[in-house]
Amino acid sequence: MAQAVHAGKEEQAGPAVWSRNFALFFTARSVSMLGAAMIPLATALGVNALGYGATGVGLALAAWMGPFAVLILFGGVFADKFTPRRMMIGADLVRTVTQGGLAALYAFTHPPLWQILALSAVAGVAAAMYQPGVSSTVPRVARDVQRGNATLRVSEAIMMLTGPAVAGGIVALSGVGAVFAIEAVGFAISAVCLLVLRLPPPPAGAGTAEESMWRNLRDGWYEFRSRTWMWSVILIWVVFGITLFGPMIPLGSVLVSEDLGEAAYGLILSASGAGTIVGGLVAMRLRPARPLTAGAIGLFGFTLEPLSIAAATPLEVIMAAHVIGGAGWAFWSVMWATSIQTHVPQEALNRVTAYEVGGSTIAVPVGQALAGPLAGWLGAREVLVSSSVVAVCGCVCLLLIPAVRRLRRITPG
């Protein structure tokens, strides 16, 4: 205990961002995100190549997202009971096994869709146990929370930039299985980095193993619903999940592959990653007094992504739209994450994060599963045009909600 307290004091007196703990956490997130950045492309190309089409791609993505969205509430409670670091290490180890299993399936067999769905679902459960701890760990490894979030976002963006392009090359040379094998290695490295972190004790008031799970869930719900700005955004994200986030990859990957070839989709995802780097760098410098207002304005750029694919524009135009969209998304993400981490008490952060992430993602698997059938009924391009229109309306709503528009920036002392 004394060593942990001493480590905590060192972190408080040390660098605002680049402490030993932050460097380890940064490494853990970066290596795992490199693999994660390859997976949407690998899943889309691999499942489509097996003959399952846009519906199969949507189901494969939904198989991961569904368990993640449903079980993340329990991830927040377990993070309070067993500490976020233990939960994240365990989740990384489980995902090392699941992604290794997917690598073997693709490399040595012609897997039926149910096997892909089953392993993806287990990986989604592990991700639900992992994610709540990320938000609560950032303020414990970086004194400058916004800069820490922005630094992590830039790293994730670099992975998003390089990951799809690398994945496309690996698929061409070695097949889809090799991509999943690389992701398994990334999760193993992440687990080791998290294992050697030295963090101060959890804040007083955080959940303990003796407290009732339902009491922890209830307390987290109270903290969540007491913040109008938070649940208002989540309601918009539920609509986005069905109409925007869900259909984008299943329909976008198929349309781009048909129009421009499989390699083009990797370039488009990389362009989005490049934009995310720009958005993260801007978020390092710009500290708006009303962060969610600024973030919502930036988010308008994201509406160009589905529209550019639906309009069958040239590859260069689609890539430019994704650069703008990635920048807007990254800037919003940093403003949102920083607002949560600075406005919510540290002892409640795991549980509140579970509610906000669960609410943000609960509808995405519905949109992914419905993407193929809706495209067959209305047309894939028409669905993506509708996605863009809904995105514009959602951004307008963010600016019209007083609690979102007026939220002020807090600088931790």
N, C-alpha and C positions, 0 to 999 in steps of 0.2 A: 504493500500500500504506500509506504513512504517513497519507494522508487517511482511509483506512478504519479504521486503528488509532485515529486521533484521534476519529473518529465513534463507535467502540466505547467509548472512554473517556468521551465526552460522555454516551452512553446510560447507562453505569454510574453516573455522578455525577448524572444528571438525574432526572426524575420517575419514580416507581415504575411508573406506567402511561402517562400521557399525554405521552410524548415525541413528537417530530416523526415518527419512524419508526412508532410505534404508531398515530398519527393517520392516516398514509397507509395502513398495513395495515388499520386499522379501516374506512377509506373503501372500500378495494378489496373487502374482504369484504362490507360492507354493501350496496353497489350490485349486486354480483353475486348476493347472496343474495335481494335483492328480486325479481329476475327468476326465480331458482331456486324461490322460494316460490310463484310463479304456475304453474310448469310441471306439477306433479301434477294440479291442477285442470284446466288447459288440455288436458293430454294425455287425461285421463279423459273430459272433455266432448267434445273434438274427435274422438277415435277412436270413442267411442260414437256420436256424431252421424253419423259416416260409415257406421255400420251394422255395425261389427266387434264390438260387445258387450263383455262382461267379459273374454272370452278375448283379444280384440284389445287391450284396455287392458293386460291383464297382459303380453302379448307386447311391447307398446311400452315398458313400463317395464322389462321384463327385457332388452330389446335394449340399453338404457343400462347397466343394472346388471351384466350378465354380463361384458362387456369390462372394466368398471371393476374388478370383483372379481378377475378372472383376471390382469390386467396390472398391478395396483397394486404387486406385488412389484418389477417392473422400474422402476416409477416411483420407488421408494425408492432403488434403485441408481443410476439416472440422476440423481437429485437430489444424491447424493454426488459423482458424477463431474462434473456440469456446474453445480452449485449450485442450491439450491431455487428461488431467485428466477428464474433463467433458465427453468427448467422450468415454473414457474407462469405466467410471461409468455407463453411459447410455447403453453401449454395454453389460456390465455384467448383468444389470437388464433385458434386453431383453432376454439374454441367460438363465437367471434363469427361465423365463417363458417357453421358447422353450424346454429346457431340462426337466422341470417339465411336459410339455405336452407329450413328448416322454415317460416319465416314466409312465404316466397314460395310454397311448396307449398300451404299452407292458404289463402293469400289469392287465388291465381290459378288453382288447379286443384282437382280432386277426387282427391287423391293415393291411389294404391294403398297398401296396408299395407306392402309391402316397401320403398317409398321412405322412409316414416317410420321403419321399423326400421333402415335403413341409416344415415341421418343420426344417429339416436339412438345407434347403436353407435359411430360416430366420436366423438361427443361423450363417450361413456363412456370411450373410450380416452384422450381428452384429460384427462378428470377424474382418471383413474388416474395420469397423469403429474403432475397438480397437487397432489393431496391430501397425499402424504407431506410435502411442504414446509411445509404449514400448521402442523403440530405442532411442527416444529423451528424455525420462525420465531418463534413466540410467545415462547419464552424469550429470544430475541435482540432483541425490541423492547419487552419489559416485564420489569422487575426483579421485580415482584410477579406471579408466574406465575398463581396462582389468581385473583387479581383481574383480570388480563388476560383469562384464559379466560372468567370470568364476564361481563366487559364485552362481549366478543365474542358470548357466548351471548345476552345481553340484546338486542344489536343484531339478531342472527339471529332472535330471538323477535319483535321488532317487525316485521321483514320478514315473518315467518310470520303475524303478526296481520293486517297490512295487505295482504300479497300476494294471498291468495286472494280477499278481498273486492274488491280492485281488479281482479283478473283476471276475476271474475264480471261486473263492470260493463263491462270492456273487451270481453269476449266478446259481451255483449248488444248493445253499441254498434257494435263494429268487427269482430268475429269473432276466431277463435282465432289467426289469423296475426299480429295486432297484439301479442298477448302474447309470442310468440316473438321478434318484432322488438325489443321492449323488453328482453328478456333479452340479445339480441345486443349492444345498446348498453351494457348493464351490464357484460358481459365486456370490452368495449373500454375502458371507463373503468377497470376493475380493472387491466388491463394497463398503462395509463399510470401509475397510482398505484404499482404495483410497480416500474415502470421507474425512478422517481425516488427509490426507497428508498436510503439509505446505511447499509449493514450492515457490521459488523466482519468480518474474515476468518473463514472456517469454522474450527471447532475443530480442534486437532491430533488426528490419528488418524482423521479422517473419510476416507471413500473418495476416491480420486483417479482421474483418467482412465487412469493406468498400471496400476491394479490390475484383476485379472480380475473380470468380472461374476459369475462363479460363486463366486469367493472372497468377494465382498461379500455375495452371497445366503447363503452358508454362515455367514459371521460374523453376519449379521442373524438367521439361524435360531437360532444358538447363544444369542444374547442373548435372543431371544424364549422359547425353550423352557426356559431356565434360571430363568424366573420363573413359578412355579406359579400364582400369583394371576392372571397375565395369560392363560396358555393355558386355564386353567379357565373364565374368563369367556368366552373366545372359543368354547369348545365349547358353552356354553349359548347363545351368540348364533347358532351354526350351526342349532341346533334352532329358535330364535326366527325365523330367516330363512325357514324353510320354513313354519312353522305360524302365525306372528304377523305379522312385518313384511311378508312377501310378499303375503298375501291382503288386508291391510287396505284399501289404496286401490282395487284392482280391484273387490272385493266391496262395500266400504263406499260407494264413489261410486255404484255402480249401485243399491244398496238405498236409499240416501238420496234419490237423484234420483227413483226410482220412488215412494217414500213421501211425500216432502216437497217435491220439485222441485229443479231444478239449483241455484238460488240458495242453497238450504239447505245444500248441501255446502260451498259457499264460506264460509258463516257458521260451520260446524262446524270447518273448518280454521283459521279466524281465532280461534275460541275456544281451540283448542290452542295457537296462537301467543301468545294472551294469558296462558295458563298458563305457557308457557315464559318469558315475561318475569318472572313471579312467581318461578319456580324459579331463574332467573339472578340476580335481586336477592337472594334468600335465600343463594345460593352466594357472593355478594360479602361477606356478613356472617358467615356461619356457617363456622367452620373446625374441623370435627370431628377429633379425634385419630385416628379410624379412618375415613377418607373413604369407602371402598368399603362399609363396613357402613352408614353413614348414607345413602349413595347407593342401596343396595339397598332400604332401608326406604322411601325416597321413591319408588322405582320401582314399588311396589305400586299406586300411583295410576294408572299407565299401563294396568293391566289393565282399568280401567273403560271405556276407549275402544272396543274391539271389542264388549264386552258391551252397552254402551248402544245401539249400532247394531243388533246382533242381536236385542235385545229389543223393537225398534220403539217405543221410548219417545218421548215428545213432544220436539220440537226443543229446548226449554229444558233438558230433562234431559240430552240428548245433548251439548249445548254445555257444561253444567256438568261432565259427566264428562270432556270434553276439556280443560277448564281444569285440572282436577285432574291428568289424565294428562300434559298438557304441562308442568306444574310439576314433577312427579316425574321426567319424562324429562330436563328441563333440569338439574335438580340432580344426577342421576346422571351426566350427560354431563360436567359441570364437574369432579366428583370423579374421574371416570375419566381425563379428559384431563390433569388436573393430576398425578394419580398417575403416569401414564406419563412426563410431561415432567420430573418431579422424581426419579423412581427410575431412569430409564434414562440412561446417559451421553450427553451432548450429541453426541458424535461418532458414536454408533450410532443416534441418534433417528430419522433418515430411514428406515433399513432396518427398525427395529423397528416403526415406525408403519405401514410398508407391510405387514408381516405381520399386525399386529393389525387394521388396517382391512380388508385382504383377507380375513382369517378371519371378520371380523364380517359381511361382505357377500356372501361366496361363495355362500351358500345362498339369499339373497333372490331372485335371478332365478328359481330353481327354484320357490320359493313363488309368485312372481308368475305364472309360466307355468302352474302347476298350479291356480291359484285358480279359473279358469273351469271346467275339467273337473271338479274336486272339487265345486264348487257345483252343477253339473248332476247329479252322482251323489248327493251327500248333502244338498244344499240350502245356499244361501249363508248363511243365518242359523245353521245348525248348524255350519258351518265356523268362523264368527266366535265362536260360543260356545266351541268347542274352543280357539280362539286365546286366549281369555281364561283358560281353565283352565290351558293350558300356561304362560301368562305368570305366573300365581300360583305354579305349581310351580317355575318358573325362579328367581323371586325368593327362594323358600324355599331353593333349592339354593345361591344366592349367600351366604346367611347361614350355611349349614351347612358350607361349605368353609373350613377353618381358615386357609389362606393368604390368602383373600379377606377373611375376617372380621377377621383380626388385622393387616392391612397398616396401618402407621402413616404419619401425615402427615410429610412432610419440608419444611422451610422453607428455600429456597435462601439461602445466605449472601451 
